[in-house]
Amino acid sequence: MRNYKETVLRSSQYSQDNAFDFQAANSQRSTKYFFRPLDTSLRRVSIKEVVTPSGDVSINPQEISLRFIEHWGSEMGDANSPTGMAPPPDDGKQRQLLKLVLRFVTYSDREMLDAELTTADLACAIRHMKATSSPGMDGLTAGF
């Protein structure tokens, strides 16, 4: 049953990705009011092969994607990840790292960082983001 649900989910995601790619490629072209379509070269995967759980090396793009999702799903705390949750952090290594910190946040900076986020702050942050910034959780850059 799990394989069926995964297959349906992947098929649905594939259809949505194709529809999105079509819209991005065929939508209105860039003007001063609209950003350019997404550059598909940015979506190329630099990972050429992956080691499967059985120990085999695979160059299948779907297999590479699956292993990538499994790894980062567990790292990000996804309880549904096939590889389970990532192990808890090592306290000794954390303490060792924290001893290396040379600069600390000042009290006045701490107050500013702990202040409530306002709508004006959020709007200002969005206005000042580079259009080519790293994508967010939705996979889109600020320029999109």
N, CA, C and O atoms as CSV, one atom per row, in Angstrom:
chain,resi,resn,atom,element,x,y,z
A,1,MET,N,N,0.831,-1.191,0.000
A,1,MET,CA,C,0.000,0.000,0.000
A,1,MET,C,C,0.878,1.258,0.000
A,1,MET,O,O,0.555,2.252,-0.650
A,2,ARG,N,N,2.003,1.197,0.747
A,2,ARG,CA,C,2.890,2.350,0.803
A,2,ARG,C,C,3.471,2.648,-0.580
A,2,ARG,O,O,3.565,3.806,-0.987
A,3,ASN,N,N,3.863,1.584,-1.302
A,3,ASN,CA,C,4.412,1.774,-2.648
A,3,ASN,C,C,3.380,2.406,-3.571
A,3,ASN,O,O,3.718,3.257,-4.394
A,4,TYR,N,N,2.125,1.994,-3.436
A,4,TYR,CA,C,1.057,2.565,-4.256
A,4,TYR,C,C,0.918,4.059,-3.974
A,4,TYR,O,O,0.847,4.869,-4.898
A,5,LYS,N,N,0.880,4.416,-2.685
A,5,LYS,CA,C,0.731,5.824,-2.321
A,5,LYS,C,C,1.921,6.640,-2.815
A,5,LYS,O,O,1.751,7.755,-3.306
A,6,GLU,N,N,3.138,6.080,-2.686
A,6,GLU,CA,C,4.321,6.782,-3.166
A,6,GLU,C,C,4.257,6.981,-4.677
A,6,GLU,O,O,4.611,8.044,-5.186
A,7,THR,N,N,3.802,5.948,-5.393
A,7,THR,CA,C,3.697,6.036,-6.845
A,7,THR,C,C,2.684,7.098,-7.250
A,7,THR,O,O,2.939,7.886,-8.161
A,8,VAL,N,N,1.544,7.122,-6.585
A,8,VAL,CA,C,0.520,8.130,-6.880
A,8,VAL,C,C,1.058,9.524,-6.576
A,8,VAL,O,O,0.859,10.452,-7.360
A,9,LEU,N,N,1.736,9.675,-5.442
A,9,LEU,CA,C,2.288,10.970,-5.059
A,9,LEU,C,C,3.334,11.433,-6.068
A,9,LEU,O,O,3.326,12.592,-6.484
A,10,ARG,N,N,4.228,10.538,-6.461
A,10,ARG,CA,C,5.268,10.904,-7.425
A,10,ARG,C,C,4.665,11.234,-8.789
A,10,ARG,O,O,5.118,12.159,-9.462
A,11,SER,N,N,3.652,10.484,-9.192
A,11,SER,CA,C,2.986,10.747,-10.467
A,11,SER,C,C,2.314,12.117,-10.436
A,11,SER,O,O,2.393,12.878,-11.400
A,12,SER,N,N,1.664,12.417,-9.338
A,12,SER,CA,C,1.011,13.715,-9.178
A,12,SER,C,C,2.046,14.836,-9.215
A,12,SER,O,O,1.847,15.850,-9.884
A,13,GLN,N,N,3.153,14.649,-8.491
A,13,GLN,CA,C,4.209,15.659,-8.462
A,13,GLN,C,C,4.805,15.855,-9.855
A,13,GLN,O,O,5.081,16.982,-10.267
A,14,TYR,N,N,5.001,14.750,-10.575
A,14,TYR,CA,C,5.543,14.822,-11.931
A,14,TYR,C,C,4.611,15.629,-12.833
A,14,TYR,O,O,5.072,16.466,-13.609
A,15,SER,N,N,3.305,15.385,-12.737
A,15,SER,CA,C,2.334,16.122,-13.551
A,15,SER,C,C,2.341,17.604,-13.204
A,15,SER,O,O,2.284,18.457,-14.090
A,16,GLN,N,N,2.411,17.907,-11.912
A,16,GLN,CA,C,2.445,19.306,-11.489
A,16,GLN,C,C,3.721,19.989,-11.972
A,16,GLN,O,O,3.685,21.140,-12.408
A,17,ASP,N,N,4.855,19.279,-11.895
A,17,ASP,CA,C,6.118,19.840,-12.368
A,17,ASP,C,C,6.062,20.125,-13.864
A,17,ASP,O,O,6.524,21.171,-14.320
A,18,ASN,N,N,5.494,19.188,-14.627
A,18,ASN,CA,C,5.373,19.397,-16.071
A,18,ASN,C,C,4.480,20.596,-16.373
A,18,ASN,O,O,4.796,21.404,-17.245
A,19,ALA,N,N,3.368,20.712,-15.656
A,19,ALA,CA,C,2.460,21.842,-15.867
A,19,ALA,C,C,3.151,23.160,-15.520
A,19,ALA,O,O,3.000,24.152,-16.233
A,20,PHE,N,N,3.910,23.165,-14.424
A,20,PHE,CA,C,4.632,24.369,-14.020
A,20,PHE,C,C,5.680,24.737,-15.072
A,20,PHE,O,O,5.798,25.900,-15.457
A,21,ASP,N,N,6.445,23.734,-15.537
A,21,ASP,CA,C,7.467,23.993,-16.549
A,21,ASP,C,C,6.841,24.556,-17.820
A,21,ASP,O,O,7.387,25.475,-18.431
A,22,PHE,N,N,5.689,24.003,-18.218
A,22,PHE,CA,C,4.997,24.500,-19.402
A,22,PHE,C,C,4.598,25.961,-19.210
A,22,PHE,O,O,4.806,26.787,-20.099
A,23,GLN,N,N,4.024,26.278,-18.045
A,23,GLN,CA,C,3.598,27.653,-17.780
A,23,GLN,C,C,4.795,28.594,-17.756
A,23,GLN,O,O,4.734,29.702,-18.289
A,24,ALA,N,N,5.888,28.145,-17.132
A,24,ALA,CA,C,7.077,28.991,-17.044
A,24,ALA,C,C,7.683,29.243,-18.421
A,24,ALA,O,O,8.164,30.342,-18.697
A,25,ALA,N,N,7.661,28.233,-19.281
A,25,ALA,CA,C,8.259,28.365,-20.612
A,25,ALA,C,C,7.360,29.123,-21.581
A,25,ALA,O,O,7.861,29.802,-22.477
A,26,ASN,N,N,6.050,29.021,-21.419
A,26,ASN,CA,C,5.127,29.583,-22.401
A,26,ASN,C,C,4.317,30.767,-21.895
A,26,ASN,O,O,3.433,31.256,-22.598
A,27,SER,N,N,4.600,31.223,-20.712
A,27,SER,CA,C,3.845,32.357,-20.184
A,27,SER,C,C,4.360,33.648,-20.813
A,27,SER,O,O,5.252,33.631,-21.662
A,28,GLN,N,N,3.791,34.749,-20.389
A,28,GLN,CA,C,4.172,36.043,-20.941
A,28,GLN,C,C,5.673,36.266,-20.781
A,28,GLN,O,O,6.235,35.972,-19.726
A,29,ARG,N,N,6.309,36.774,-21.802
A,29,ARG,CA,C,7.747,37.013,-21.784
A,29,ARG,C,C,8.080,38.198,-20.884
A,29,ARG,O,O,7.207,38.968,-20.484
A,30,SER,N,N,9.358,38.317,-20.583
A,30,SER,CA,C,9.819,39.356,-19.670
A,30,SER,C,C,9.518,40.755,-20.197
A,30,SER,O,O,9.706,41.055,-21.376
A,31,THR,N,N,9.051,41.586,-19.298
A,31,THR,CA,C,8.903,43.012,-19.558
A,31,THR,C,C,9.389,43.697,-18.297
A,31,THR,O,O,9.889,43.033,-17.390
A,32,LYS,N,N,9.253,44.996,-18.223
A,32,LYS,CA,C,9.677,45.645,-16.987
A,32,LYS,C,C,8.718,45.320,-15.837
A,32,LYS,O,O,9.027,45.600,-14.679
A,33,TYR,N,N,7.555,44.731,-16.148
A,33,TYR,CA,C,6.596,44.379,-15.110
A,33,TYR,C,C,6.631,42.902,-14.736
A,33,TYR,O,O,6.161,42.522,-13.663
A,34,PHE,N,N,7.183,42.068,-15.611
A,34,PHE,CA,C,7.209,40.629,-15.366
A,34,PHE,C,C,8.643,40.128,-15.425
A,34,PHE,O,O,9.430,40.568,-16.263
A,35,PHE,N,N,8.974,39.210,-14.537
A,35,PHE,CA,C,10.307,38.630,-14.526
A,35,PHE,C,C,10.431,37.606,-15.643
A,35,PHE,O,O,9.433,37.103,-16.159
A,36,ARG,N,N,11.658,37.310,-16.001
A,36,ARG,CA,C,11.918,36.326,-17.052
A,36,ARG,C,C,11.474,34.938,-16.604
A,36,ARG,O,O,11.366,34.684,-15.404
A,37,PRO,N,N,11.214,34.031,-17.560
A,37,PRO,CA,C,10.878,32.651,-17.188
A,37,PRO,C,C,12.059,31.989,-16.476
A,37,PRO,O,O,13.200,32.430,-16.613
A,38,LEU,N,N,11.783,30.952,-15.733
A,38,LEU,CA,C,12.845,30.250,-15.030
A,38,LEU,C,C,13.849,29.673,-16.009
A,38,LEU,O,O,13.476,29.195,-17.081
A,39,ASP,N,N,15.103,29.715,-15.648
A,39,ASP,CA,C,16.167,29.130,-16.455
A,39,ASP,C,C,16.258,27.657,-16.089
A,39,ASP,O,O,16.656,27.313,-14.976
A,40,THR,N,N,15.893,26.790,-17.021
A,40,THR,CA,C,15.869,25.357,-16.706
A,40,THR,C,C,17.258,24.804,-16.466
A,40,THR,O,O,17.393,23.733,-15.875
A,41,SER,N,N,18.303,25.503,-16.908
A,41,SER,CA,C,19.658,25.002,-16.653
A,41,SER,C,C,19.972,25.015,-15.162
A,41,SER,O,O,20.848,24.277,-14.711
A,42,LEU,N,N,19.268,25.841,-14.390
A,42,LEU,CA,C,19.493,25.881,-12.946
A,42,LEU,C,C,18.953,24.638,-12.259
A,42,LEU,O,O,19.305,24.366,-11.111
A,43,ARG,N,N,18.108,23.886,-12.937
A,43,ARG,CA,C,17.504,22.705,-12.347
A,43,ARG,C,C,18.305,21.435,-12.637
A,43,ARG,O,O,17.917,20.347,-12.210
A,44,ARG,N,N,19.405,21.565,-13.350
A,44,ARG,CA,C,20.222,20.389,-13.639
A,44,ARG,C,C,20.813,19.848,-12.351
A,44,ARG,O,O,21.196,20.608,-11.461
A,45,VAL,N,N,20.883,18.550,-12.261
A,45,VAL,CA,C,21.422,17.911,-11.067
A,45,VAL,C,C,22.883,17.576,-11.314
A,45,VAL,O,O,23.212,16.908,-12.294
A,46,SER,N,N,23.760,18.036,-10.433
A,46,SER,CA,C,25.180,17.758,-10.602
A,46,SER,C,C,25.568,16.390,-10.050
A,46,SER,O,O,26.685,15.928,-10.281
A,47,ILE,N,N,24.671,15.742,-9.330
A,47,ILE,CA,C,24.949,14.410,-8.789
A,47,ILE,C,C,24.734,13.410,-9.918
A,47,ILE,O,O,23.623,13.277,-10.432
A,48,LYS,N,N,25.779,12.717,-10.298
A,48,LYS,CA,C,25.721,11.815,-11.453
A,48,LYS,C,C,25.359,10.388,-11.080
A,48,LYS,O,O,24.816,9.653,-11.905
A,49,GLU,N,N,25.652,9.983,-9.843
A,49,GLU,CA,C,25.354,8.611,-9.428
A,49,GLU,C,C,25.110,8.572,-7.927
A,49,GLU,O,O,25.454,9.501,-7.196
A,50,VAL,N,N,24.507,7.473,-7.489
A,50,VAL,CA,C,24.173,7.316,-6.078
A,50,VAL,C,C,24.312,5.845,-5.708
A,50,VAL,O,O,24.105,4.956,-6.534
A,51,VAL,N,N,24.667,5.608,-4.445
A,51,VAL,CA,C,24.749,4.237,-3.942
A,51,VAL,C,C,23.409,3.901,-3.302
A,51,VAL,O,O,22.949,4.599,-2.398
A,52,THR,N,N,22.792,2.834,-3.776
A,52,THR,CA,C,21.489,2.414,-3.257
A,52,THR,C,C,21.672,1.663,-1.945
A,52,THR,O,O,22.792,1.269,-1.618
A,53,PRO,N,N,20.593,1.456,-1.183
A,53,PRO,CA,C,20.708,0.712,0.076
A,53,PRO,C,C,21.272,-0.703,-0.103
A,53,PRO,O,O,21.862,-1.257,0.825
A,54,SER,N,N,21.092,-1.284,-1.293
A,54,SER,CA,C,21.626,-2.631,-1.538
A,54,SER,C,C,23.115,-2.601,-1.858
A,54,SER,O,O,23.741,-3.654,-1.979
A,55,GLY,N,N,23.697,-1.395,-1.999
A,55,GLY,CA,C,25.120,-1.270,-2.277
A,55,GLY,C,C,25.445,-1.068,-3.741
A,55,GLY,O,O,26.606,-0.851,-4.089
A,56,ASP,N,N,24.440,-1.133,-4.612
A,56,ASP,CA,C,24.661,-0.929,-6.045
A,56,ASP,C,C,24.789,0.562,-6.348
A,56,ASP,O,O,24.264,1.401,-5.616
A,57,VAL,N,N,25.486,0.878,-7.421
A,57,VAL,CA,C,25.600,2.261,-7.882
A,57,VAL,C,C,24.578,2.465,-8.993
A,57,VAL,O,O,24.500,1.670,-9.930
A,58,SER,N,N,23.795,3.537,-8.883
A,58,SER,CA,C,22.749,3.810,-9.868
A,58,SER,C,C,22.966,5.184,-10.482
A,58,SER,O,O,23.346,6.129,-9.791
A,59,ILE,N,N,22.719,5.289,-11.796
A,59,ILE,CA,C,22.763,6.581,-12.489
A,59,ILE,C,C,21.364,7.021,-12.911
A,59,ILE,O,O,21.207,8.018,-13.617
A,60,ASN,N,N,20.353,6.277,-12.478
A,60,ASN,CA,C,18.958,6.583,-12.789
A,60,ASN,C,C,18.549,7.877,-12.069
A,60,ASN,O,O,18.634,7.939,-10.843
A,61,PRO,N,N,18.105,8.920,-12.806
A,61,PRO,CA,C,17.737,10.188,-12.166
A,61,PRO,C,C,16.657,10.042,-11.089
A,61,PRO,O,O,16.699,10.735,-10.073
A,62,GLN,N,N,15.681,9.137,-11.310
A,62,GLN,CA,C,14.636,8.945,-10.300
A,62,GLN,C,C,15.226,8.344,-9.024
A,62,GLN,O,O,14.828,8.712,-7.919
A,63,GLU,N,N,16.165,7.428,-9.177
A,63,GLU,CA,C,16.819,6.812,-8.017
A,63,GLU,C,C,17.655,7.848,-7.264
A,63,GLU,O,O,17.659,7.879,-6.034
A,64,ILE,N,N,18.356,8.686,-8.009
A,64,ILE,CA,C,19.159,9.740,-7.385
A,64,ILE,C,C,18.248,10.675,-6.600
A,64,ILE,O,O,18.550,11.034,-5.461
A,65,SER,N,N,17.140,11.066,-7.206
A,65,SER,CA,C,16.183,11.951,-6.537
A,65,SER,C,C,15.622,11.309,-5.274
A,65,SER,O,O,15.512,11.964,-4.238
A,66,LEU,N,N,15.269,10.030,-5.359
A,66,LEU,CA,C,14.716,9.325,-4.205
A,66,LEU,C,C,15.720,9.270,-3.058
A,66,LEU,O,O,15.361,9.537,-1.911
A,67,ARG,N,N,16.969,8.928,-3.350
A,67,ARG,CA,C,17.998,8.862,-2.298
A,67,ARG,C,C,18.229,10.240,-1.687
A,67,ARG,O,O,18.429,10.358,-0.478
A,68,PHE,N,N,18.202,11.282,-2.516
A,68,PHE,CA,C,18.379,12.646,-2.038
A,68,PHE,C,C,17.248,13.024,-1.083
A,68,PHE,O,O,17.488,13.585,-0.014
A,69,ILE,N,N,16.015,12.711,-1.480
A,69,ILE,CA,C,14.846,13.006,-0.640
A,69,ILE,C,C,14.913,12.226,0.663
A,69,ILE,O,O,14.617,12.768,1.728
A,70,GLU,N,N,15.301,10.959,0.588
A,70,GLU,CA,C,15.410,10.144,1.800
A,70,GLU,C,C,16.437,10.734,2.758
A,70,GLU,O,O,16.172,10.873,3.952
A,71,HIS,N,N,17.609,11.082,2.232
A,71,HIS,CA,C,18.673,11.614,3.096
A,71,HIS,C,C,18.248,12.916,3.763
A,71,HIS,O,O,18.313,13.042,4.986
A,72,TRP,N,N,17.813,13.883,2.961
A,72,TRP,CA,C,17.477,15.186,3.523
A,72,TRP,C,C,16.167,15.166,4.294
A,72,TRP,O,O,15.960,15.995,5.181
A,73,GLY,N,N,15.280,14.233,3.971
A,73,GLY,CA,C,14.060,14.087,4.769
A,73,GLY,C,C,14.389,13.716,6.197
A,73,GLY,O,O,13.810,14.261,7.137
A,74,SER,N,N,15.323,12.785,6.364
A,74,SER,CA,C,15.701,12.392,7.722
A,74,SER,C,C,16.471,13.517,8.406
A,74,SER,O,O,16.280,13.759,9.598
A,75,GLU,N,N,17.339,14.208,7.664
A,75,GLU,CA,C,18.112,15.304,8.254
A,75,GLU,C,C,17.212,16.441,8.725
A,75,GLU,O,O,17.500,17.089,9.731
A,76,MET,N,N,16.120,16.684,7.995
A,76,MET,CA,C,15.218,17.780,8.339
A,76,MET,C,C,14.129,17.363,9.327
A,76,MET,O,O,13.253,18.162,9.658
A,77,GLY,N,N,14.181,16.126,9.795
A,77,GLY,CA,C,13.263,15.696,10.840
A,77,GLY,C,C,11.942,15.161,10.353
A,77,GLY,O,O,10.967,15.163,11.103
A,78,ASP,N,N,11.878,14.700,9.112
A,78,ASP,CA,C,10.642,14.132,8.581
A,78,ASP,C,C,10.456,12.729,9.147
A,78,ASP,O,O,11.210,11.815,8.814
A,79,ALA,N,N,9.456,12.560,9.998
A,79,ALA,CA,C,9.210,11.259,10.627
A,79,ALA,C,C,8.798,10.212,9.599
A,79,ALA,O,O,8.954,9.017,9.848
A,80,ASN,N,N,8.276,10.636,8.448
A,80,ASN,CA,C,7.842,9.707,7.407
A,80,ASN,C,C,8.967,9.307,6.458
A,80,ASN,O,O,8.748,8.533,5.526
A,81,SER,N,N,10.157,9.826,6.689
A,81,SER,CA,C,11.283,9.491,5.822
A,81,SER,C,C,11.597,8.004,5.945
A,81,SER,O,O,11.642,7.476,7.056
A,82,PRO,N,N,11.818,7.313,4.811
A,82,PRO,CA,C,12.107,5.873,4.859
A,82,PRO,C,C,13.350,5.534,5.676
A,82,PRO,O,O,13.455,4.431,6.212
A,83,THR,N,N,14.290,6.470,5.775
A,83,THR,CA,C,15.502,6.201,6.552
A,83,THR,C,C,15.345,6.577,8.016
A,83,THR,O,O,16.282,6.428,8.800
A,84,GLY,N,N,14.173,7.061,8.388
A,84,GLY,CA,C,13.923,7.412,9.785
A,84,GLY,C,C,14.495,8.773,10.135
A,84,GLY,O,O,14.973,9.509,9.271
A,85,MET,N,N,14.438,9.085,11.398
A,85,MET,CA,C,14.938,10.370,11.873
A,85,MET,C,C,16.458,10.336,11.962
A,85,MET,O,O,17.053,9.282,12.185
A,86,ALA,N,N,17.078,11.494,11.788
A,86,ALA,CA,C,18.526,11.605,11.932
A,86,ALA,C,C,18.886,11.408,13.402
A,86,ALA,O,O,18.076,11.705,14.279
A,87,PRO,N,N,20.089,10.911,13.680
A,87,PRO,CA,C,20.488,10.747,15.080
A,87,PRO,C,C,20.586,12.106,15.766
A,87,PRO,O,O,20.825,13.115,15.103
A,88,PRO,N,N,20.404,12.144,17.082
A,88,PRO,CA,C,20.490,13.428,17.786
A,88,PRO,C,C,21.911,13.985,17.717
A,88,PRO,O,O,22.868,13.227,17.556
A,89,PRO,N,N,22.053,15.304,17.838
A,89,PRO,CA,C,23.385,15.910,17.778
A,89,PRO,C,C,24.281,15.395,18.906
A,89,PRO,O,O,23.799,15.034,19.979
A,90,ASP,N,N,25.575,15.368,18.649
A,90,ASP,CA,C,26.565,14.934,19.634
A,90,ASP,C,C,26.876,16.113,20.559
A,90,ASP,O,O,27.417,17.124,20.111
A,91,ASP,N,N,26.536,15.988,21.847
A,91,ASP,CA,C,26.742,17.083,22.805
A,91,ASP,C,C,28.205,17.496,22.898
A,91,ASP,O,O,28.511,18.685,22.985
A,92,GLY,N,N,29.099,16.529,22.880
A,92,GLY,CA,C,30.529,16.829,22.979
A,92,GLY,C,C,31.009,17.681,21.818
A,92,GLY,O,O,31.751,18.644,22.012
A,93,LYS,N,N,30.589,17.330,20.618
A,93,LYS,CA,C,30.997,18.094,19.440
A,93,LYS,C,C,30.371,19.483,19.449
A,93,LYS,O,O,30.996,20.447,19.007
A,94,GLN,N,N,29.138,19.593,19.951
A,94,GLN,CA,C,28.502,20.910,20.042
A,94,GLN,C,C,29.266,21.812,21.006
A,94,GLN,O,O,29.522,22.978,20.704
A,95,ARG,N,N,29.630,21.267,22.170
A,95,ARG,CA,C,30.393,22.061,23.146
A,95,ARG,C,C,31.739,22.486,22.568
A,95,ARG,O,O,32.174,23.622,22.758
A,96,GLN,N,N,32.398,21.561,21.859
A,96,GLN,CA,C,33.685,21.863,21.244
A,96,GLN,C,C,33.534,22.997,20.226
A,96,GLN,O,O,34.375,23.894,20.171
A,97,LEU,N,N,32.486,22.962,19.434
A,97,LEU,CA,C,32.241,24.004,18.445
A,97,LEU,C,C,31.954,25.345,19.121
A,97,LEU,O,O,32.472,26.379,18.698
A,98,LEU,N,N,31.130,25.329,20.168
A,98,LEU,CA,C,30.769,26.575,20.843
A,98,LEU,C,C,31.963,27.229,21.525
A,98,LEU,O,O,31.987,28.449,21.683
A,99,LYS,N,N,32.950,26.442,21.931
A,99,LYS,CA,C,34.161,27.005,22.544
A,99,LYS,C,C,34.983,27.792,21.531
A,99,LYS,O,O,35.798,28.632,21.913
A,100,LEU,N,N,34.776,27.531,20.253
A,100,LEU,CA,C,35.530,28.211,19.199
A,100,LEU,C,C,34.911,29.549,18.794
A,100,LEU,O,O,35.522,30.304,18.037
A,101,VAL,N,N,33.709,29.854,19.287
A,101,VAL,CA,C,33.038,31.108,18.936
A,101,VAL,C,C,33.793,32.262,19.578
A,101,VAL,O,O,33.996,32.288,20.792
A,102,LEU,N,N,34.207,33.220,18.749
A,102,LEU,CA,C,35.006,34.339,19.243
A,102,LEU,C,C,34.188,35.604,19.460
A,102,LEU,O,O,34.536,36.426,20.308
A,103,ARG,N,N,33.115,35.770,18.714
A,103,ARG,CA,C,32.304,36.974,18.834
A,103,ARG,C,C,30.886,36.590,19.220
A,103,ARG,O,O,30.359,35.573,18.769
A,104,PHE,N,N,30.282,37.410,20.051
A,104,PHE,CA,C,28.926,37.151,20.512
A,104,PHE,C,C,28.038,38.342,20.178
A,104,PHE,O,O,28.535,39.447,19.962
A,105,VAL,N,N,26.746,38.126,20.136
A,105,VAL,CA,C,25.778,39.185,19.873
A,105,VAL,C,C,25.712,40.091,21.100
A,105,VAL,O,O,25.621,39.615,22.232
A,106,THR,N,N,25.760,41.408,20.861
A,106,THR,CA,C,25.684,42.352,21.973
A,106,THR,C,C,24.257,42.400,22.520
A,106,THR,O,O,23.317,41.923,21.884
A,107,TYR,N,N,24.117,42.980,23.698
A,107,TYR,CA,C,22.805,43.066,24.335
A,107,TYR,C,C,21.833,43.877,23.478
A,107,TYR,O,O,20.677,43.486,23.317
A,108,SER,N,N,22.294,45.006,22.928
A,108,SER,CA,C,21.397,45.842,22.111
A,108,SER,C,C,21.002,45.113,20.817
A,108,SER,O,O,19.857,45.205,20.374
A,109,ASP,N,N,21.951,44.393,20.221
A,109,ASP,CA,C,21.617,43.608,19.025
A,109,ASP,C,C,20.645,42.489,19.371
A,109,ASP,O,O,19.753,42.173,18.584
A,110,ARG,N,N,20.814,41.892,20.538
A,110,ARG,CA,C,19.924,40.808,20.964
A,110,ARG,C,C,18.496,41.326,21.103
A,110,ARG,O,O,17.548,40.651,20.699
A,111,GLU,N,N,18.337,42.523,21.675
A,111,GLU,CA,C,16.997,43.102,21.808
A,111,GLU,C,C,16.358,43.319,20.436
A,111,GLU,O,O,15.174,43.042,20.244
A,112,MET,N,N,17.152,43.818,19.486
A,112,MET,CA,C,16.629,44.055,18.140
A,112,MET,C,C,16.246,42.724,17.472
A,112,MET,O,O,15.207,42.638,16.818
A,113,LEU,N,N,17.070,41.703,17.634
A,113,LEU,CA,C,16.798,40.404,17.019
A,113,LEU,C,C,15.591,39.711,17.647
A,113,LEU,O,O,14.885,38.961,16.973
A,114,ASP,N,N,15.355,39.957,18.926
A,114,ASP,CA,C,14.239,39.327,19.625
A,114,ASP,C,C,12.923,40.086,19.466
A,114,ASP,O,O,11.878,39.604,19.904
A,115,ALA,N,N,12.961,41.268,18.845
A,115,ALA,CA,C,11.749,42.081,18.683
A,115,ALA,C,C,10.769,41.376,17.743
A,115,ALA,O,O,11.166,40.563,16.908
A,116,GLU,N,N,9.482,41.703,17.894
A,116,GLU,CA,C,8.438,41.141,17.037
A,116,GLU,C,C,8.653,41.582,15.588
A,116,GLU,O,O,9.060,42.716,15.336
A,117,LEU,N,N,8.383,40.700,14.653
A,117,LEU,CA,C,8.482,41.014,13.231
A,117,LEU,C,C,7.233,41.777,12.808
A,117,LEU,O,O,6.112,41.321,13.033
A,118,THR,N,N,7.430,42.926,12.202
A,118,THR,CA,C,6.294,43.726,11.750
A,118,THR,C,C,6.086,43.532,10.251
A,118,THR,O,O,6.966,43.036,9.547
A,119,THR,N,N,4.922,43.927,9.783
A,119,THR,CA,C,4.626,43.845,8.350
A,119,THR,C,C,5.590,44.720,7.563
A,119,THR,O,O,6.035,44.342,6.479
A,120,ALA,N,N,5.908,45.875,8.100
A,120,ALA,CA,C,6.840,46.786,7.423
A,120,ALA,C,C,8.230,46.152,7.311
A,120,ALA,O,O,8.888,46.280,6.279
A,121,ASP,N,N,8.676,45.466,8.372
A,121,ASP,CA,C,9.975,44.779,8.333
A,121,ASP,C,C,9.992,43.713,7.245
A,121,ASP,O,O,10.953,43.604,6.484
A,122,LEU,N,N,8.924,42.931,7.177
A,122,LEU,CA,C,8.834,41.858,6.193
A,122,LEU,C,C,8.812,42.430,4.773
A,122,LEU,O,O,9.503,41.924,3.889
A,123,ALA,N,N,8.025,43.475,4.558
A,123,ALA,CA,C,7.954,44.103,3.238
A,123,ALA,C,C,9.315,44.665,2.832
A,123,ALA,O,O,9.721,44.543,1.676
A,124,CYS,N,N,10.010,45.274,3.773
A,124,CYS,CA,C,11.337,45.830,3.497
A,124,CYS,C,C,12.321,44.716,3.137
A,124,CYS,O,O,13.117,44.868,2.210
A,125,ALA,N,N,12.270,43.611,3.855
A,125,ALA,CA,C,13.165,42.484,3.576
A,125,ALA,C,C,12.911,41.914,2.188
A,125,ALA,O,O,13.856,41.597,1.466
A,126,ILE,N,N,11.650,41.784,1.810
A,126,ILE,CA,C,11.315,41.243,0.488
A,126,ILE,C,C,11.778,42.198,-0.611
A,126,ILE,O,O,12.305,41.757,-1.632
A,127,ARG,N,N,11.586,43.500,-0.410
A,127,ARG,CA,C,12.007,44.487,-1.414
A,127,ARG,C,C,13.516,44.460,-1.640
A,127,ARG,O,O,13.978,44.713,-2.752
A,128,HIS,N,N,14.280,44.158,-0.606
A,128,HIS,CA,C,15.737,44.207,-0.714
A,128,HIS,C,C,16.379,42.865,-1.060
A,128,HIS,O,O,17.604,42.768,-1.135
A,129,MET,N,N,15.566,41.830,-1.270
A,129,MET,CA,C,16.128,40.531,-1.663
A,129,MET,C,C,16.572,40.581,-3.117
A,129,MET,O,O,15.920,41.203,-3.956
A,130,LYS,N,N,17.688,39.920,-3.408
A,130,LYS,CA,C,18.137,39.816,-4.793
A,130,LYS,C,C,17.193,38.882,-5.543
A,130,LYS,O,O,16.754,37.866,-5.003
A,131,ALA,N,N,16.886,39.230,-6.786
A,131,ALA,CA,C,15.977,38.410,-7.593
A,131,ALA,C,C,16.551,37.029,-7.870
A,131,ALA,O,O,15.808,36.094,-8.167
A,132,THR,N,N,17.868,36.896,-7.775
A,132,THR,CA,C,18.518,35.610,-8.047
A,132,THR,C,C,18.919,34.891,-6.765
A,132,THR,O,O,19.809,34.040,-6.781
A,133,SER,N,N,18.271,35.228,-5.664
A,133,SER,CA,C,18.612,34.610,-4.380
A,133,SER,C,C,18.280,33.121,-4.387
A,133,SER,O,O,17.595,32.627,-5.282
A,134,SER,N,N,18.771,32.430,-3.390
A,134,SER,CA,C,18.491,30.996,-3.273
A,134,SER,C,C,17.000,30.771,-3.125
A,134,SER,O,O,16.313,31.574,-2.494
A,135,PRO,N,N,16.484,29.683,-3.700
A,135,PRO,CA,C,15.049,29.421,-3.591
A,135,PRO,C,C,14.632,29.117,-2.158
A,135,PRO,O,O,15.419,28.621,-1.352
A,136,GLY,N,N,13.391,29.424,-1.869
A,136,GLY,CA,C,12.836,29.134,-0.549
A,136,GLY,C,C,12.194,27.766,-0.512
A,136,GLY,O,O,12.464,26.926,-1.371
A,137,MET,N,N,11.342,27.534,0.481
A,137,MET,CA,C,10.692,26.233,0.654
A,137,MET,C,C,9.814,25.871,-0.542
A,137,MET,O,O,9.590,24.692,-0.814
A,138,ASP,N,N,9.313,26.885,-1.258
A,138,ASP,CA,C,8.468,26.610,-2.422
A,138,ASP,C,C,9.284,26.343,-3.682
A,138,ASP,O,O,8.716,26.046,-4.733
A,139,GLY,N,N,10.607,26.445,-3.588
A,139,GLY,CA,C,11.464,26.168,-4.729
A,139,GLY,C,C,11.626,27.338,-5.683
A,139,GLY,O,O,12.239,27.193,-6.741
A,140,LEU,N,N,11.082,28.502,-5.323
A,140,LEU,CA,C,11.147,29.669,-6.199
A,140,LEU,C,C,12.054,30.730,-5.599
A,140,LEU,O,O,12.131,30.872,-4.379
A,141,THR,N,N,12.739,31.470,-6.454
A,141,THR,CA,C,13.572,32.566,-5.979
A,141,THR,C,C,12.694,33.766,-5.665
A,141,THR,O,O,11.508,33.775,-5.993
A,142,ALA,N,N,13.273,34.776,-5.034
A,142,ALA,CA,C,12.515,35.985,-4.709
A,142,ALA,C,C,12.059,36.692,-5.976
A,142,ALA,O,O,11.019,37.351,-5.980
A,143,GLY,N,N,12.827,36.561,-7.049
A,143,GLY,CA,C,12.486,37.220,-8.303
A,143,GLY,C,C,11.285,36.632,-9.002
A,143,GLY,O,O,10.670,37.291,-9.841
A,144,PHE,N,N,10.942,35.407,-8.671
A,144,PHE,CA,C,9.807,34.782,-9.337
A,144,PHE,C,C,8.541,35.428,-8.855
A,144,PHE,O,O,7.452,35.053,-9.289
